[in-house]
Amino acid sequence: MSNHLPILVLAGLFATPTLAEPVKLTFLGVGDVYNFDGDGKQGGFARLNAVAKAEKAANPNTIYVFDGDMLSPSLISGFDKGQNTVDLTNLVPFDIAVPGNHEFDFGPENFVAKMKASKYPWAAINITGIEGLGGVLVKEVAGVKVALVPVAQDTSPEVSNTGKLVFSPTVDTAIEAAKAARKDGADLVVGVVQTDEYNDLKLIHSKAFDLLLSGDDHHYATYYDGVTAYVETSVDARLLSPVDLMVDVTEKDGKRSVKWTPAFRFIDTAGVTPDPETQKLVDGYKADLDAKLGAVIGKSETALDSRRNVVRGEESAMGDLIADAMRAAVGADVALMNGGGIRGDKTYDAGVELTRRDILTELPFGNTLQLTEIPGSQLLLALENGVSQVEKGAGRFPQVSGLTFTYDASAEPGKRVSEVLVAGKPLEAATLYKVAVNNFMLEGGDGYDALGGGKVINDTGAGGLVANAVMDYVEKAKTVAPKIEGRIKALGK
């Protein structure tokens, strides 16, 4: 690992005197904020900004951080590529913001543009290739030297469109930077990280951090083991947990001693009055989207399910509808859609009228539809990849059309798939199949390297948005009736 991590030190940092009495520092972290108004009752930027303003007013010694994922996915990001989130957070700027994997859904160039439009610094010590992206930020707050260690998710190239950016290992880089910051005199070392709970545990167990503020897992959690305090920062700012640290710094014979105790507070933003200034922007976004997306395009006779645990672990009626539309749009033999690209996380009753809003809620990434021709051997490898992490709820789980298969999650990854049928006939390793996928998967996203290397065909309608293909499919049919029909069978279930 490199020992030359970028560090920004604020002026006068190391001239800090011994504190006369303990100081209260407040840390407010948030991440994974996609929908500008949350669900309309909980979360969203107007409620988040209200909380941030209140915390800053109550304690001037407040540090406000963002730990990844806001530019995408959302309904409106399909139109503005995340500019709405920048405008809304500029009203109450962060002290530091870490790019999540979804910051790159529209490519690194878009992230750079949004970074330049932000009134706060973006930083990540393990990303190279972006000019202006900061590193470790050391702040003096009420006489306490606080090192903010910003770390992005090293799996971003697998799940987003990161181009030629290079990501070094999340955990190793973070721990190295934390130890260096401590050696350089930081009183508190705070990790601002976008990574999953497995890596969170590694960071906690390293004992290199005083506090970790982490995003990515979409749930809320707090933890303290006597060494490291930890907050997993929820999703859409639904649940927030400011952490108050009572810090006592003393110095004797030139040696500095730091003691602190944490106090976690819980805020359900359903009870928060939205910030009026922010709400004006939110109301404008609502009106604009309603005009664009409210039109009914068709009806589903059957119930639809796009809940996260369903599309990432089993056949879904919504997944069937999307995959069928993809296959029909380009005349493919089969279609594969990664479950992580289906984002509505909701259910629809039978008889529901579907709007453009519904389809774009499900498919917010702006991915294009591609048609490739690959041998059955590679298609099998793609299916193996799709179920290789099903026990983790990974987004690579495939929703399919034109084929059926069986898998055994208890088997070794890479040896889980069996009984693959294409149009009712056994998959043949040497036979070429036309496969409809989105551009993210074709480029190896979510581990789908097996889809590459084939003959890419773009003269049959491919290249348009997946969302448009689904909207056209529903609008043309007027009435659809997808239902669970055994396309994916899991042994033991």
Buried (B, 14 or more C-beta within 10 A) or exposed (E): EEEEBEBBBEEEBEEBEEBEEEBBBBBBBBBBBBBBBBEEEBBBBBBBBBBBBBBBEEBEBBBBBBBBBBBBBBBBBBBBBBBBBBBBBEBBBBBBBBBBBBBBBBBBEBBBBBBEEBEBBBBBBBBEEBEEBBBBBBBBBBBBBBBBBBBBBBBBBBBBBBEEBEBBBBBBBBBBBBBBBBEBBBBBBBBBBBBBBEBBEBBBEBEBBBBBBBBBBBEBBBBBEEEBBBBBBBBBBBBBBBBBBEBBBEEEEEEEEBEBEBEBEEBBBEEBEBBEEBBEBBEEBBEBBEEBBEEBBBBBEBBBBBBBEBBBBBBBBBBBBBBBBBBBBBEBBBBBBBBBBBBBBBBBEEEBEBBBBBBBBBBBBBBBBBBBBBBBEBBBBBBBBBBBBBEEBBBBBBBBBBBBBBBBBEEEEEEBBBEBBBEEEEBBEEBBBBBBBBBBBBBBBBBBBBBBEBEBBEEEBBBBBBBBBBBBBBBEBEEBEBBBEEBBBBEEE
